[in-house]
């Protein structure tokens, strides 16, 4: 059975523990998965060896992404880089100065995971990458029939850049340790253009509990923070009630006393006060390290012509439902809700596919990842349909980032017109959450 080999000490990733052999220092550190030419033969993968000794890749394989066996006597030099090209001839024509390339062709990439195994079948390194979610940045998209919505932007997705690892001394499994190359067409066979020995702390595994708080509940927000150092970190939770002008800061701790698990385990927690029924709370996190590098999560570009935001959300609900029908809740700020509602009221606005920022919470009685309640932040919600785009209520499509799929799905259609509903008021409840109204019990 294959086993991935990693090693942690607190929140500090010790690269020397990646494996007991020097082969464990070989990592995937650059990917050209979507050339701007759209020619799949221009795709390639780059490996990096941070060990002080050469590594013989004879018998090694890439078993996911492509199926490729390294030829005999393939040597990855100490501190060096090696490119595996989809098509060696095409690569040589586009990058004539790059010689540290495996001479055989691997074929185009397939899927979003690349896995590297050694000659014993042990997984040495694996990366799963995407073009949205934490692998991209959110920004306001173009005007579509007088309305604007949020879109995911990543220059490594067909806009001329490769996807580069930033700090090879931190895990390459974290999306925030990757970014788009600043050098057009990437940097195959040489150090990455955005490489750095110190980056802003990685903020991942963000969540809040209770997921659906009652008016008497304080809410705990937690996140894993990963950095090159275990000391000097300052983590802050910033929140406001929807509609308020300013955010209030709340410090987050890794002391075992703030809903953060065990002290010193890399999980930070902060608590927010109880709020009245139906209140929507908007929040974001910031983490600053010893060198004053700052990261804000989630990452979005504030629009210049609007007060709309793409932060994380939860809503207080005093209701209790004991029925058997699934409940799908979509939470939005009032600004996002009003925009979505307005574009569905008249033509041609209703033809706009502008997406609103939302939190998706589902309860369906089916255990997924240990729970029947699922939480997904930063989903996109848009109007959908053909002849029903101006109907009240509207039909909606929910886009879910691929790095946080819901039950292996990246989208849900919420049809509200002419569907059989054995429990009709549940459908009304779902739509009223979309419109910002109280649910029917």
C-alpha angles and dihedrals in degrees: 000000000000119000128192111227118218134144132204134186108193104308094328115101110218106209091195088066095056089104140341091247132058088249087075089069091066110099140170104250108163134031131187099194101150115032114196088239088062086225104141090202087071092063120111146166126221126209125200128201113204093178121109090235133063117259122219108220095189109141093010117132141200099223101177129040088026132004105239135153118203114236121247115281095020102158125195105201123229107275089001140128132231128192126215107198129201087224119011094204094050091046092051091052093051097039104030094165096056113094104162093088129126104249095222122080120241101194128235121318118264122201128345103285127082117192126188119200129186126228092278093055094254115143107242099177138357133183129188111194137178142180097238140040113037089350091068142030125249121234139162110275130217124296109272113189092335094313134098130206139179122276135183114245126197122158089205089066101084098308098108101273132105125224107256133191110234107199115021090193090069124063114282088213091082115088092212089063089064132068145159118288116250089211112081112250091011132262107282114184097011141066116302118263093230096039115140136171092218128036136174113277115280113243113202143147092040116179144147133223136240086033089206104029125201119226089261095052126102109212124229119208116196136181140171113245119201123188142152089254133046094210135061097037120145115190122186133188113208119196144166138176108256108271096027117125100226141036123236118220122228120185118235123215141199095206102110092249103085104061089277101122117235122004112262096012095121094253114119124197138190133180129227124202124257115269135202122271115288094016115148113212121201120201146166136184133231129193125189125188135209091273091052095252107154130202125187120201128238098032115222138142110241110232116245095218100046145042091226117128138192100217131135120280144196132175132215114232126184093187124108120206121194099171128113102238119102118254120214113191123194114191123198138165114255090253092057094042092050092050093051092046093049096052091054095056105071146016133293091011091066090065090064116114092198109148127223125212114249147155117239120210120178132187115185109144091249115120111233120171089349099309141078089213117074127195125197123174127202098024119158123235124195140165115265143181135066116249093013100058092108096040119118112257098033128220114244140199120213116207114202120197111251093234090063103034119180111232089335090306129117095192143035127195113215104200115188101171128087098343127140108249117186088190103033098180090062089063090050090049092054092051094046090056086056091052094045095248128133116270122253113241 
